[in-house]
C-alpha cells in the first residue's frame, strides 16, 4: 500500500480539497513543510483566493489515498 502525506485545505464557504503526495511513513520536516506550502498555494490558485485566506487542515503522514470529497494529488 502506498504511503502518503495528506492535508485538507479550505477557505470560508468554498469547497475544500484534500491534497496528497507520496512521502513515506515518516517524511522529514522539510518535505512535509514543502507539501503544506504547495497544497496551500494550489488551493489559493484553484479557488481564486489569497494564500492568506486558506485554512490549513490537520497534516497527516502514513496515510492511504484519501477518498470522499474532492481530492488532488500534488
mmCIF file of the N, C-alpha and C atoms, coordinates in Angstrom:
data_MODEL
# 
_entry.id   MODEL 
# 
loop_
_atom_site.group_PDB 
_atom_site.id 
_atom_site.type_symbol 
_atom_site.label_atom_id 
_atom_site.label_alt_id 
_atom_site.label_comp_id 
_atom_site.label_asym_id 
_atom_site.label_entity_id 
_atom_site.label_seq_id 
_atom_site.pdbx_PDB_ins_code 
_atom_site.Cartn_x 
_atom_site.Cartn_y 
_atom_site.Cartn_z 
_atom_site.occupancy 
_atom_site.B_iso_or_equiv 
_atom_site.pdbx_formal_charge 
_atom_site.auth_seq_id 
_atom_site.auth_comp_id 
_atom_site.auth_asym_id 
_atom_site.auth_atom_id 
_atom_site.pdbx_PDB_model_num 
ATOM 1   N N  . UNK A 1 1  ? 0.846   -1.184 0.000  1.00 0.00 ? 1  UNK A N  1 
ATOM 2   C CA . UNK A 1 1  ? 0.000   0.000  0.000  1.00 0.00 ? 1  UNK A CA 1 
ATOM 3   C C  . UNK A 1 1  ? 0.888   1.244  0.000  1.00 0.00 ? 1  UNK A C  1 
ATOM 4   N N  . UNK A 1 2  ? 0.662   2.173  -0.908 1.00 0.00 ? 2  UNK A N  1 
ATOM 5   C CA . UNK A 1 2  ? 1.440   3.409  -0.914 1.00 0.00 ? 2  UNK A CA 1 
ATOM 6   C C  . UNK A 1 2  ? 1.189   4.211  0.357  1.00 0.00 ? 2  UNK A C  1 
ATOM 7   N N  . UNK A 1 3  ? 2.164   4.964  0.740  1.00 0.00 ? 3  UNK A N  1 
ATOM 8   C CA . UNK A 1 3  ? 2.052   5.781  1.948  1.00 0.00 ? 3  UNK A CA 1 
ATOM 9   C C  . UNK A 1 3  ? 2.134   7.248  1.545  1.00 0.00 ? 3  UNK A C  1 
ATOM 10  N N  . UNK A 1 4  ? 1.126   8.008  1.940  1.00 0.00 ? 4  UNK A N  1 
ATOM 11  C CA . UNK A 1 4  ? 1.006   9.400  1.531  1.00 0.00 ? 4  UNK A CA 1 
ATOM 12  C C  . UNK A 1 4  ? 0.924   10.360 2.704  1.00 0.00 ? 4  UNK A C  1 
ATOM 13  N N  . UNK A 1 5  ? 1.303   11.601 2.418  1.00 0.00 ? 5  UNK A N  1 
ATOM 14  C CA . UNK A 1 5  ? 1.008   12.721 3.301  1.00 0.00 ? 5  UNK A CA 1 
ATOM 15  C C  . UNK A 1 5  ? -0.342  13.249 2.823  1.00 0.00 ? 5  UNK A C  1 
ATOM 16  N N  . UNK A 1 6  ? -1.206  13.643 3.735  1.00 0.00 ? 6  UNK A N  1 
ATOM 17  C CA . UNK A 1 6  ? -2.500  14.215 3.351  1.00 0.00 ? 6  UNK A CA 1 
ATOM 18  C C  . UNK A 1 6  ? -2.767  15.466 4.179  1.00 0.00 ? 6  UNK A C  1 
ATOM 19  N N  . UNK A 1 7  ? -3.501  16.394 3.579  1.00 0.00 ? 7  UNK A N  1 
ATOM 20  C CA . UNK A 1 7  ? -3.897  17.611 4.285  1.00 0.00 ? 7  UNK A CA 1 
ATOM 21  C C  . UNK A 1 7  ? -5.037  18.282 3.533  1.00 0.00 ? 7  UNK A C  1 
ATOM 22  N N  . UNK A 1 8  ? -6.057  18.675 4.278  1.00 0.00 ? 8  UNK A N  1 
ATOM 23  C CA . UNK A 1 8  ? -7.216  19.344 3.688  1.00 0.00 ? 8  UNK A CA 1 
ATOM 24  C C  . UNK A 1 8  ? -7.006  20.849 3.757  1.00 0.00 ? 8  UNK A C  1 
ATOM 25  N N  . UNK A 1 9  ? -7.345  21.533 2.668  1.00 0.00 ? 9  UNK A N  1 
ATOM 26  C CA . UNK A 1 9  ? -7.297  22.990 2.606  1.00 0.00 ? 9  UNK A CA 1 
ATOM 27  C C  . UNK A 1 9  ? -8.710  23.494 2.335  1.00 0.00 ? 9  UNK A C  1 
ATOM 28  N N  . UNK A 1 10 ? -9.042  24.645 2.914  1.00 0.00 ? 10 UNK A N  1 
ATOM 29  C CA . UNK A 1 10 ? -10.367 25.239 2.716  1.00 0.00 ? 10 UNK A CA 1 
ATOM 30  C C  . UNK A 1 10 ? -10.252 26.751 2.859  1.00 0.00 ? 10 UNK A C  1 
ATOM 31  N N  . UNK A 1 11 ? -11.354 27.425 2.556  1.00 0.00 ? 11 UNK A N  1 
ATOM 32  C CA . UNK A 1 11 ? -11.419 28.872 2.734  1.00 0.00 ? 11 UNK A CA 1 
ATOM 33  C C  . UNK A 1 11 ? -12.883 29.282 2.776  1.00 0.00 ? 11 UNK A C  1 
ATOM 34  N N  . UNK A 1 12 ? -13.333 29.708 3.940  1.00 0.00 ? 12 UNK A N  1 
ATOM 35  C CA . UNK A 1 12 ? -14.714 30.165 4.087  1.00 0.00 ? 12 UNK A CA 1 
ATOM 36  C C  . UNK A 1 12 ? -15.707 29.121 3.640  1.00 0.00 ? 12 UNK A C  1 
ATOM 37  N N  . UNK A 1 13 ? -16.624 29.533 2.750  1.00 0.00 ? 13 UNK A N  1 
ATOM 38  C CA . UNK A 1 13 ? -17.675 28.630 2.282  1.00 0.00 ? 13 UNK A CA 1 
ATOM 39  C C  . UNK A 1 13 ? -17.271 27.854 1.029  1.00 0.00 ? 13 UNK A C  1 
ATOM 40  N N  . UNK A 1 14 ? -16.058 28.069 0.539  1.00 0.00 ? 14 UNK A N  1 
ATOM 41  C CA . UNK A 1 14 ? -15.601 27.369 -0.665 1.00 0.00 ? 14 UNK A CA 1 
ATOM 42  C C  . UNK A 1 14 ? -15.371 25.890 -0.363 1.00 0.00 ? 14 UNK A C  1 
ATOM 43  N N  . UNK A 1 15 ? -15.580 25.064 -1.370 1.00 0.00 ? 15 UNK A N  1 
ATOM 44  C CA . UNK A 1 15 ? -15.421 23.626 -1.236 1.00 0.00 ? 15 UNK A CA 1 
ATOM 45  C C  . UNK A 1 15 ? -13.972 23.270 -0.893 1.00 0.00 ? 15 UNK A C  1 
ATOM 46  N N  . UNK A 1 16 ? -13.755 22.448 0.141  1.00 0.00 ? 16 UNK A N  1 
ATOM 47  C CA . UNK A 1 16 ? -12.387 22.048 0.495  1.00 0.00 ? 16 UNK A CA 1 
ATOM 48  C C  . UNK A 1 16 ? -11.803 21.062 -0.504 1.00 0.00 ? 16 UNK A C  1 
ATOM 49  N N  . UNK A 1 17 ? -10.494 20.961 -0.502 1.00 0.00 ? 17 UNK A N  1 
ATOM 50  C CA . UNK A 1 17 ? -9.770  19.968 -1.292 1.00 0.00 ? 17 UNK A CA 1 
ATOM 51  C C  . UNK A 1 17 ? -8.818  19.255 -0.344 1.00 0.00 ? 17 UNK A C  1 
ATOM 52  N N  . UNK A 1 18 ? -8.809  17.920 -0.403 1.00 0.00 ? 18 UNK A N  1 
ATOM 53  C CA . UNK A 1 18 ? -7.837  17.137 0.349  1.00 0.00 ? 18 UNK A CA 1 
ATOM 54  C C  . UNK A 1 18 ? -6.683  16.821 -0.590 1.00 0.00 ? 18 UNK A C  1 
ATOM 55  N N  . UNK A 1 19 ? -5.500  17.283 -0.234 1.00 0.00 ? 19 UNK A N  1 
ATOM 56  C CA . UNK A 1 19 ? -4.296  17.071 -1.039 1.00 0.00 ? 19 UNK A CA 1 
ATOM 57  C C  . UNK A 1 19 ? -3.530  15.871 -0.513 1.00 0.00 ? 19 UNK A C  1 
ATOM 58  N N  . UNK A 1 20 ? -2.829  15.195 -1.434 1.00 0.00 ? 20 UNK A N  1 
ATOM 59  C CA . UNK A 1 20 ? -1.982  14.087 -1.009 1.00 0.00 ? 20 UNK A CA 1 
ATOM 60  C C  . UNK A 1 20 ? -0.761  13.984 -1.904 1.00 0.00 ? 20 UNK A C  1 
ATOM 61  N N  . UNK A 1 21 ? 0.295   13.440 -1.327 1.00 0.00 ? 21 UNK A N  1 
ATOM 62  C CA . UNK A 1 21 ? 1.577   13.284 -2.033 1.00 0.00 ? 21 UNK A CA 1 
ATOM 63  C C  . UNK A 1 21 ? 2.329   12.155 -1.349 1.00 0.00 ? 21 UNK A C  1 
ATOM 64  N N  . UNK A 1 22 ? 3.035   11.358 -2.128 1.00 0.00 ? 22 UNK A N  1 
ATOM 65  C CA . UNK A 1 22 ? 3.871   10.308 -1.560 1.00 0.00 ? 22 UNK A CA 1 
ATOM 66  C C  . UNK A 1 22 ? 4.942   10.919 -0.675 1.00 0.00 ? 22 UNK A C  1 
ATOM 67  N N  . UNK A 1 23 ? 5.278   10.222 0.379  1.00 0.00 ? 23 UNK A N  1 
ATOM 68  C CA . UNK A 1 23 ? 6.294   10.774 1.268  1.00 0.00 ? 23 UNK A CA 1 
ATOM 69  C C  . UNK A 1 23 ? 6.826   9.763  2.259  1.00 0.00 ? 23 UNK A C  1 
ATOM 70  N N  . UNK A 1 24 ? 6.315   8.550  2.200  1.00 0.00 ? 24 UNK A N  1 
ATOM 71  C CA . UNK A 1 24 ? 6.751   7.535  3.144  1.00 0.00 ? 24 UNK A CA 1 
ATOM 72  C C  . UNK A 1 24 ? 6.042   7.682  4.486  1.00 0.00 ? 24 UNK A C  1 
ATOM 73  N N  . UNK A 1 25 ? 6.356   6.782  5.378  1.00 0.00 ? 25 UNK A N  1 
ATOM 74  C CA . UNK A 1 25 ? 5.688   6.753  6.683  1.00 0.00 ? 25 UNK A CA 1 
ATOM 75  C C  . UNK A 1 25 ? 6.082   7.938  7.564  1.00 0.00 ? 25 UNK A C  1 
ATOM 76  N N  . UNK A 1 26 ? 7.327   8.379  7.442  1.00 0.00 ? 26 UNK A N  1 
ATOM 77  C CA . UNK A 1 26 ? 7.821   9.462  8.300  1.00 0.00 ? 26 UNK A CA 1 
ATOM 78  C C  . UNK A 1 26 ? 8.650   10.456 7.498  1.00 0.00 ? 26 UNK A C  1 
ATOM 79  N N  . UNK A 1 27 ? 8.000   11.302 6.675  1.00 0.00 ? 27 UNK A N  1 
ATOM 80  C CA . UNK A 1 27 ? 8.763   12.275 5.881  1.00 0.00 ? 27 UNK A CA 1 
ATOM 81  C C  . UNK A 1 27 ? 9.431   13.320 6.775  1.00 0.00 ? 27 UNK A C  1 
ATOM 82  N N  . UNK A 1 28 ? 10.519  13.878 6.278  1.00 0.00 ? 28 UNK A N  1 
ATOM 83  C CA . UNK A 1 28 ? 11.239  14.897 7.041  1.00 0.00 ? 28 UNK A CA 1 
ATOM 84  C C  . UNK A 1 28 ? 10.392  16.166 7.166  1.00 0.00 ? 28 UNK A C  1 
ATOM 85  N N  . UNK A 1 29 ? 10.768  17.011 8.087  1.00 0.00 ? 29 UNK A N  1 
ATOM 86  C CA . UNK A 1 29 ? 10.060  18.280 8.288  1.00 0.00 ? 29 UNK A CA 1 
ATOM 87  C C  . UNK A 1 29 ? 10.142  19.145 7.022  1.00 0.00 ? 29 UNK A C  1 
ATOM 88  N N  . UNK A 1 30 ? 11.267  19.117 6.343  1.00 0.00 ? 30 UNK A N  1 
ATOM 89  C CA . UNK A 1 30 ? 11.438  19.895 5.114  1.00 0.00 ? 30 UNK A CA 1 
ATOM 90  C C  . UNK A 1 30 ? 10.450  19.412 4.056  1.00 0.00 ? 30 UNK A C  1 
ATOM 91  N N  . UNK A 1 31 ? 10.330  18.106 3.902  1.00 0.00 ? 31 UNK A N  1 
ATOM 92  C CA . UNK A 1 31 ? 9.421   17.523 2.910  1.00 0.00 ? 31 UNK A CA 1 
ATOM 93  C C  . UNK A 1 31 ? 7.968   17.830 3.267  1.00 0.00 ? 31 UNK A C  1 
ATOM 94  N N  . UNK A 1 32 ? 7.605   17.663 4.525  1.00 0.00 ? 32 UNK A N  1 
ATOM 95  C CA . UNK A 1 32 ? 6.212   17.918 4.927  1.00 0.00 ? 32 UNK A CA 1 
ATOM 96  C C  . UNK A 1 32 ? 5.861   19.402 4.837  1.00 0.00 ? 32 UNK A C  1 
ATOM 97  N N  . UNK A 1 33 ? 6.800   20.267 5.157  1.00 0.00 ? 33 UNK A N  1 
ATOM 98  C CA . UNK A 1 33 ? 6.551   21.715 5.059  1.00 0.00 ? 33 UNK A CA 1 
ATOM 99  C C  . UNK A 1 33 ? 6.355   22.134 3.604  1.00 0.00 ? 33 UNK A C  1 
ATOM 100 N N  . UNK A 1 34 ? 7.153   21.558 2.695  1.00 0.00 ? 34 UNK A N  1 
ATOM 101 C CA . UNK A 1 34 ? 7.001   21.880 1.275  1.00 0.00 ? 34 UNK A CA 1 
ATOM 102 C C  . UNK A 1 34 ? 5.655   21.394 0.766  1.00 0.00 ? 34 UNK A C  1 
ATOM 103 N N  . UNK A 1 35 ? 5.226   20.220 1.201  1.00 0.00 ? 35 UNK A N  1 
ATOM 104 C CA . UNK A 1 35 ? 3.919   19.695 0.810  1.00 0.00 ? 35 UNK A CA 1 
ATOM 105 C C  . UNK A 1 35 ? 2.808   20.649 1.248  1.00 0.00 ? 35 UNK A C  1 
ATOM 106 N N  . UNK A 1 36 ? 2.849   21.100 2.494  1.00 0.00 ? 36 UNK A N  1 
ATOM 107 C CA . UNK A 1 36 ? 1.831   22.022 3.008  1.00 0.00 ? 36 UNK A CA 1 
ATOM 108 C C  . UNK A 1 36 ? 1.830   23.320 2.207  1.00 0.00 ? 36 UNK A C  1 
ATOM 109 N N  . UNK A 1 37 ? 3.004   23.872 1.939  1.00 0.00 ? 37 UNK A N  1 
ATOM 110 C CA . UNK A 1 37 ? 3.111   25.113 1.165  1.00 0.00 ? 37 UNK A CA 1 
ATOM 111 C C  . UNK A 1 37 ? 2.572   24.923 -0.249 1.00 0.00 ? 37 UNK A C  1 
ATOM 112 N N  . UNK A 1 38 ? 2.937   23.824 -0.892 1.00 0.00 ? 38 UNK A N  1 
ATOM 113 C CA . UNK A 1 38 ? 2.462   23.543 -2.252 1.00 0.00 ? 38 UNK A CA 1 
ATOM 114 C C  . UNK A 1 38 ? 0.944   23.382 -2.278 1.00 0.00 ? 38 UNK A C  1 
ATOM 115 N N  . UNK A 1 39 ? 0.393   22.676 -1.293 1.00 0.00 ? 39 UNK A N  1 
ATOM 116 C CA . UNK A 1 39 ? -1.056  22.467 -1.231 1.00 0.00 ? 39 UNK A CA 1 
ATOM 117 C C  . UNK A 1 39 ? -1.789  23.785 -1.011 1.00 0.00 ? 39 UNK A C  1 
ATOM 118 N N  . UNK A 1 40 ? -1.267  24.587 -0.121 1.00 0.00 ? 40 UNK A N  1 
ATOM 119 C CA . UNK A 1 40 ? -1.891  25.884 0.179  1.00 0.00 ? 40 UNK A CA 1 
ATOM 120 C C  . UNK A 1 40 ? -1.878  26.790 -1.056 1.00 0.00 ? 40 UNK A C  1 
ATOM 121 N N  . UNK A 1 41 ? -0.752  26.843 -1.742 1.00 0.00 ? 41 UNK A N  1 
ATOM 122 C CA . UNK A 1 41 ? -0.641  27.664 -2.954 1.00 0.00 ? 41 UNK A CA 1 
ATOM 123 C C  . UNK A 1 41 ? -1.559  27.160 -4.056 1.00 0.00 ? 41 UNK A C  1 
ATOM 124 N N  . UNK A 1 42 ? -1.644  25.835 -4.210 1.00 0.00 ? 42 UNK A N  1 
ATOM 125 C CA . UNK A 1 42 ? -2.514  25.280 -5.239 1.00 0.00 ? 42 UNK A CA 1 
ATOM 126 C C  . UNK A 1 42 ? -3.979  25.576 -4.924 1.00 0.00 ? 42 UNK A C  1 
ATOM 127 N N  . UNK A 1 43 ? -4.368  25.430 -3.674 1.00 0.00 ? 43 UNK A N  1 
ATOM 128 C CA . UNK A 1 43 ? -5.757  25.717 -3.300 1.00 0.00 ? 43 UNK A CA 1 
ATOM 129 C C  . UNK A 1 43 ? -6.098  27.171 -3.605 1.00 0.00 ? 43 UNK A C  1 
ATOM 130 N N  . UNK A 1 44 ? -5.205  28.081 -3.230 1.00 0.00 ? 44 UNK A N  1 
ATOM 131 C CA . UNK A 1 44 ? -5.433  29.509 -3.474 1.00 0.00 ? 44 UNK A CA 1 
ATOM 132 C C  . UNK A 1 44 ? -5.597  29.779 -4.973 1.00 0.00 ? 44 UNK A C  1 
ATOM 133 N N  . UNK A 1 45 ? -4.737  29.186 -5.793 1.00 0.00 ? 45 UNK A N  1 
ATOM 134 C CA . UNK A 1 45 ? -4.820  29.390 -7.241 1.00 0.00 ? 45 UNK A CA 1 
ATOM 135 C C  . UNK A 1 45 ? -6.076  28.741 -7.827 1.00 0.00 ? 45 UNK A C  1 
ATOM 136 N N  . UNK A 1 46 ? -6.406  27.557 -7.362 1.00 0.00 ? 46 UNK A N  1 
ATOM 137 C CA . UNK A 1 46 ? -7.571  26.822 -7.873 1.00 0.00 ? 46 UNK A CA 1 
ATOM 138 C C  . UNK A 1 46 ? -8.876  27.526 -7.531 1.00 0.00 ? 46 UNK A C  1 
ATOM 139 N N  . UNK A 1 47 ? -8.975  28.032 -6.310 1.00 0.00 ? 47 UNK A N  1 
ATOM 140 C CA . UNK A 1 47 ? -10.219 28.645 -5.846 1.00 0.00 ? 47 UNK A CA 1 
ATOM 141 C C  . UNK A 1 47 ? -10.243 30.166 -6.025 1.00 0.00 ? 47 UNK A C  1 
ATOM 142 N N  . UNK A 1 48 ? -9.120  30.749 -6.455 1.00 0.00 ? 48 UNK A N  1 
ATOM 143 C CA . UNK A 1 48 ? -9.069  32.188 -6.716 1.00 0.00 ? 48 UNK A CA 1 
ATOM 144 C C  . UNK A 1 48 ? -9.126  33.038 -5.467 1.00 0.00 ? 48 UNK A C  1 
ATOM 145 N N  . UNK A 1 49 ? -8.421  32.590 -4.423 1.00 0.00 ? 49 UNK A N  1 
ATOM 146 C CA . UNK A 1 49 ? -8.367  33.353 -3.172 1.00 0.00 ? 49 UNK A CA 1 
ATOM 147 C C  . UNK A 1 49 ? -6.912  33.655 -2.834 1.00 0.00 ? 49 UNK A C  1 
ATOM 148 N N  . UNK A 1 50 ? -6.718  34.583 -1.927 1.00 0.00 ? 50 UNK A N  1 
ATOM 149 C CA . UNK A 1 50 ? -5.366  34.899 -1.465 1.00 0.00 ? 50 UNK A CA 1 
ATOM 150 C C  . UNK A 1 50 ? -4.833  33.738 -0.626 1.00 0.00 ? 50 UNK A C  1 
ATOM 151 N N  . UNK A 1 51 ? -3.538  33.510 -0.698 1.00 0.00 ? 51 UNK A N  1 
ATOM 152 C CA . UNK A 1 51 ? -2.919  32.436 0.087  1.00 0.00 ? 51 UNK A CA 1 
ATOM 153 C C  . UNK A 1 51 ? -3.224  32.616 1.579  1.00 0.00 ? 51 UNK A C  1 
ATOM 154 N N  . UNK A 1 52 ? -3.241  33.847 2.036  1.00 0.00 ? 52 UNK A N  1 
ATOM 155 C CA . UNK A 1 52 ? -3.519  34.114 3.442  1.00 0.00 ? 52 UNK A CA 1 
ATOM 156 C C  . UNK A 1 52 ? -4.931  33.772 3.873  1.00 0.00 ? 52 UNK A C  1 
ATOM 157 N N  . UNK A 1 53 ? -5.832  33.583 2.924  1.00 0.00 ? 53 UNK A N  1 
ATOM 158 C CA . UNK A 1 53 ? -7.227  33.239 3.232  1.00 0.00 ? 53 UNK A CA 1 
ATOM 159 C C  . UNK A 1 53 ? -7.455  31.733 3.291  1.00 0.00 ? 53 UNK A C  1 
ATOM 160 N N  . UNK A 1 54 ? -6.414  30.954 3.026  1.00 0.00 ? 54 UNK A N  1 
ATOM 161 C CA . UNK A 1 54 ? -6.539  29.492 3.018  1.00 0.00 ? 54 UNK A CA 1 
ATOM 162 C C  . UNK A 1 54 ? -6.344  28.957 4.433  1.00 0.00 ? 54 UNK A C  1 
ATOM 163 N N  . UNK A 1 55 ? -7.283  28.123 4.855  1.00 0.00 ? 55 UNK A N  1 
ATOM 164 C CA . UNK A 1 55 ? -7.206  27.467 6.169  1.00 0.00 ? 55 UNK A CA 1 
ATOM 165 C C  . UNK A 1 55 ? -6.607  26.080 5.987  1.00 0.00 ? 55 UNK A C  1 
ATOM 166 N N  . UNK A 1 56 ? -5.552  25.801 6.744  1.00 0.00 ? 56 UNK A N  1 
ATOM 167 C CA . UNK A 1 56 ? -4.883  24.505 6.686  1.00 0.00 ? 56 UNK A CA 1 
ATOM 168 C C  . UNK A 1 56 ? -5.570  23.522 7.623  1.00 0.00 ? 56 UNK A C  1 
ATOM 169 N N  . UNK A 1 57 ? -5.912  22.357 7.089  1.00 0.00 ? 57 UNK A N  1 
ATOM 170 C CA . UNK A 1 57 ? -6.432  21.290 7.930  1.00 0.00 ? 57 UNK A CA 1 
ATOM 171 C C  . UNK A 1 57 ? -5.282  20.554 8.603  1.00 0.00 ? 57 UNK A C  1 
ATOM 172 N N  . UNK A 1 58 ? -5.606  19.499 9.290  1.00 0.00 ? 58 UNK A N  1 
ATOM 173 C CA . UNK A 1 58 ? -4.604  18.710 10.004 1.00 0.00 ? 58 UNK A CA 1 
ATOM 174 C C  . UNK A 1 58 ? -3.736  17.932 9.023  1.00 0.00 ? 58 UNK A C  1 
ATOM 175 N N  . UNK A 1 59 ? -2.425  18.085 9.159  1.00 0.00 ? 59 UNK A N  1 
ATOM 176 C CA . UNK A 1 59 ? -1.461  17.339 8.350  1.00 0.00 ? 59 UNK A CA 1 
ATOM 177 C C  . UNK A 1 59 ? -1.362  15.927 8.916  1.00 0.00 ? 59 UNK A C  1 
ATOM 178 N N  . UNK A 1 60 ? -1.344  14.933 8.010  1.00 0.00 ? 60 UNK A N  1 
ATOM 179 C CA . UNK A 1 60 ? -1.174  13.542 8.432  1.00 0.00 ? 60 UNK A CA 1 
ATOM 180 C C  . UNK A 1 60 ? -0.178  12.863 7.503  1.00 0.00 ? 60 UNK A C  1 
ATOM 181 N N  . UNK A 1 61 ? 0.629   11.968 8.044  1.00 0.00 ? 61 UNK A N  1 
ATOM 182 C CA . UNK A 1 61 ? 1.533   11.170 7.227  1.00 0.00 ? 61 UNK A CA 1 
ATOM 183 C C  . UNK A 1 61 ? 1.194   9.699  7.411  1.00 0.00 ? 61 UNK A C  1 
ATOM 184 N N  . UNK A 1 62 ? 1.730   8.864  6.538  1.00 0.00 ? 62 UNK A N  1 
ATOM 185 C CA . UNK A 1 62 ? 1.493   7.432  6.634  1.00 0.00 ? 62 UNK A CA 1 
ATOM 186 C C  . UNK A 1 62 ? 0.069   7.030  6.281  1.00 0.00 ? 62 UNK A C  1 
ATOM 187 N N  . UNK A 1 63 ? -0.566  7.780  5.404  1.00 0.00 ? 63 UNK A N  1 
ATOM 188 C CA . UNK A 1 63 ? -1.966  7.546  5.037  1.00 0.00 ? 63 UNK A CA 1 
ATOM 189 C C  . UNK A 1 63 ? -2.073  6.848  3.684  1.00 0.00 ? 63 UNK A C  1 
ATOM 190 N N  . UNK A 1 64 ? -3.235  6.253  3.431  1.00 0.00 ? 64 UNK A N  1 
ATOM 191 C CA . UNK A 1 64 ? -3.559  5.737  2.113  1.00 0.00 ? 64 UNK A CA 1 
ATOM 192 C C  . UNK A 1 64 ? -4.104  6.877  1.267  1.00 0.00 ? 64 UNK A C  1 
ATOM 193 N N  . UNK A 1 65 ? -4.492  6.578  0.037  1.00 0.00 ? 65 UNK A N  1 
ATOM 194 C CA . UNK A 1 65 ? -5.086  7.584  -0.842 1.00 0.00 ? 65 UNK A CA 1 
ATOM 195 C C  . UNK A 1 65 ? -6.406  8.037  -0.226 1.00 0.00 ? 65 UNK A C  1 
ATOM 196 N N  . UNK A 1 66 ? -6.591  9.345  -0.047 1.00 0.00 ? 66 UNK A N  1 
ATOM 197 C CA . UNK A 1 66 ? -7.836  9.819  0.554  1.00 0.00 ? 66 UNK A CA 1 
ATOM 198 C C  . UNK A 1 66 ? -9.027  9.577  -0.371 1.00 0.00 ? 66 UNK A C  1 
ATOM 199 N N  . UNK A 1 67 ? -10.182 9.415  0.231  1.00 0.00 ? 67 UNK A N  1 
ATOM 200 C CA . UNK A 1 67 ? -11.418 9.237  -0.521 1.00 0.00 ? 67 UNK A CA 1 
ATOM 201 C C  . UNK A 1 67 ? -12.475 10.163 0.060  1.00 0.00 ? 67 UNK A C  1 
ATOM 202 N N  . UNK A 1 68 ? -13.474 10.444 -0.698 1.00 0.00 ? 68 UNK A N  1 
ATOM 203 C CA . UNK A 1 68 ? -14.544 11.302 -0.227 1.00 0.00 ? 68 UNK A CA 1 
ATOM 204 C C  . UNK A 1 68 ? -14.220 12.760 -0.487 1.00 0.00 ? 68 UNK A C  1 
ATOM 205 N N  . UNK A 1 69 ? -15.164 13.473 -1.033 1.00 0.00 ? 69 UNK A N  1 
ATOM 206 C CA . UNK A 1 69 ? -14.940 14.874 -1.355 1.00 0.00 ? 69 UNK A CA 1 
ATOM 207 C C  . UNK A 1 69 ? -13.966 15.018 -2.499 1.00 0.00 ? 69 UNK A C  1 
ATOM 208 N N  . UNK A 1 70 ? -13.490 16.226 -2.710 1.00 0.00 ? 70 UNK A N  1 
ATOM 209 C CA . UNK A 1 70 ? -12.534 16.493 -3.778 1.00 0.00 ? 70 UNK A CA 1 
ATOM 210 C C  . UNK A 1 70 ? -11.126 16.226 -3.267 1.00 0.00 ? 70 UNK A C  1 
ATOM 211 N N  . UNK A 1 71 ? -10.394 15.376 -3.962 1.00 0.00 ? 71 UNK A N  1 
ATOM 212 C CA . UNK A 1 71 ? -9.025  15.014 -3.594 1.00 0.00 ? 71 UNK A CA 1 
ATOM 213 C C  . UNK A 1 71 ? -8.102  15.298 -4.781 1.00 0.00 ? 71 UNK A C  1 
ATOM 214 N N  . UNK A 1 72 ? -6.898  15.721 -4.483 1.00 0.00 ? 72 UNK A N  1 
ATOM 215 C CA . UNK A 1 72 ? -5.966  16.092 -5.553 1.00 0.00 ? 72 UNK A CA 1 
ATOM 216 C C  . UNK A 1 72 ? -4.547  15.690 -5.176 1.00 0.00 ? 72 UNK A C  1 
ATOM 217 N N  . UNK A 1 73 ? -3.900  14.943 -6.065 1.00 0.00 ? 73 UNK A N  1 
ATOM 218 C CA . UNK A 1 73 ? -2.504  14.569 -5.863 1.00 0.00 ? 73 UNK A CA 1 
ATOM 219 C C  . UNK A 1 73 ? -1.618  15.684 -6.383 1.00 0.00 ? 73 UNK A C  1 
ATOM 220 N N  . UNK A 1 74 ? -0.675  16.116 -5.561 1.00 0.00 ? 74 UNK A N  1 
ATOM 221 C CA . UNK A 1 74 ? 0.254   17.159 -5.995 1.00 0.00 ? 74 UNK A CA 1 
ATOM 222 C C  . UNK A 1 74 ? 1.688   16.695 -5.772 1.00 0.00 ? 74 UNK A C  1 
# 
